[in-house]
Amino acid sequence: MNATGATITSVTVVPMRLRFHEPFAVTSGVRTHLETVLVRLTSSDGTVGWGEASPDEGVTGESPTACVEALDGVLAEAVVGRGADDVDALGSSIDDAAGGAGPAARAAVDIAVHDAAARRRGVPLWRFLEDRIVAGGGTRVGRDHLQVSRVVSMDDPEVMAARAATHVRAGFSTVKLKVGDPEDWRRDVERVAVVRAAVGPDVGIKVDVNQGWRTAEMAVAAVAAMAESRPLFVEQPVDRRDLAGLAEIRRQVPQVPIMADEAVGSAEDLGRIVALGAADIVNLKVMRLGGLRAAIAADAVAVAAGMRSQIGTMIESSIGSAAGLHLATALASVAFVEMGGPLMLAEDPGDLARCYRGETVTLPDGPGLGVTPRPPFRFS
Ligand SMILES: [Mg+2]
């Protein structure tokens, strides 16, 4: 469909370095800034769409520089001059450029394409996405409020407990703990136990290992020992390629749900995980999957398997976070939502943080993403 006859006329790419309120530590190191890339797509009828690539060498396999090169090159070529309303034809064209572009770069242009199309129709992005899912086989009724969790980076158990308690006092009923010490899984068990003692019995605790434990045997021991702290789930305990290990952990410690995260780069990956019985929950990250269209395809696999999902984040500014929140509102499998980037950034090109009240996010009701970057981020 190309209802208006509008075509895409340009893609503008702007790399940004945004400071965190507090340094953020995961297994792979400590980060003080978010390296992210904004994309502005213009159409012949004047409609603008925004997107974001938040790459991570260890997860999406891309550097910010590689994202800029792909967006300026093969991805701009894939969309400029094409009909702006035909999201599927644009998606195919973006997929065809995949050899020269990583998933975060593809996600950026895919988000911008969807944002522009929704703005042209005058509807919020979640409504636009939901219509597309319904047209493809049917799912859910939309919501306009979402509950998000805060993340606590890996540190000494007492430091993590203090941070978790701060988030609970600020109105969060769920916290996510980054663990994954390859040398000392017992320390990770202690981290979760000390946080549980600090926050009390009613707060939800998500545990993310980020592939940190070296073997499935180590992970079985750790997850079994963590069970008494009652985590909501344990995310990606072992290497992303070790699907048999994931399945084994799930078989040996059935009382703790296992989430696949880094292991899921596509709907096909998720299909393999379903076939092996390797996870209870899947973390759908727009940046790793390569965009909203790919996330909708993965959601369909999850729904068919009766699997719940989480809409996760690489940590993104207001643009990428808004895309994730709209997606979470539209998809049927979603049980958990992250998208806490706007709360973690001291610098953000958009103002999505205004939509967060404690753990509740009320989506902006304007067309498209409902968020537009503001100065000093100017574009010609
Ligand atoms: Mg994760």
Residues whose N, C-alpha, C, O or C-beta is under 5 A from the ligand:
A	BS01	MG	D208 E235 D261
